[in-house]
């Protein structure tokens, strides 16, 4: 399976500081896991406005890991809700975001042993 992330941007920002990269990865996994839980809960009530707010925050998280696919999905959800258009497909987009984000977290945990306890 193709990697859903790259550490290139984090390495550049951290300027070779591996502890910084590790800390950012831990924070990323914690934030994304919590956000996906919130989205799943909000989705049951079709609370698209709050989902859009979380998607906005996730988009910037995904940017740090150069996860363009997930960043685009999150941006698309946010824009669709804010513009109140194309809400018919928003549930499917939300499900895709959650499923792909979970895959990304699983990839990170498989690739980095220190993340397995997060």
Steps between C-alpha positions, in 0.01 A plus 500: 500500500619848413610721788250771586772722645850635461730634771676740262329816631539402864869424444545841336321682780688304766835556325620152586370500858354150526350568844301784347374270224409232754311754711310628198407146397370420849296821501371425151384149592333625819324790323386301198374210712299737723370697201380189319314393814333842514410489132343156531291619793393819319423309180226303675315829551602639160668792674683608185602845628700357790639230274618774261680674788681180592579431133657846478734419791579158357592644161793688650609190691495299179706771326788445744513136396462585132181295486348681206211258454378538857562874494286533187215295649504710818512825301217378279280418800564840654428690177189297420351569842599867511359560153197284580534311176535136411385386844353186344848344478633643824429184701704289257784754502494500879516120510791502254686757709456290813596172335807642323613687813478176697711330231757779524522463878536123460781549248681732738460257790628214285799704383595656835503276805486795743154589365348162581423605856336830400 
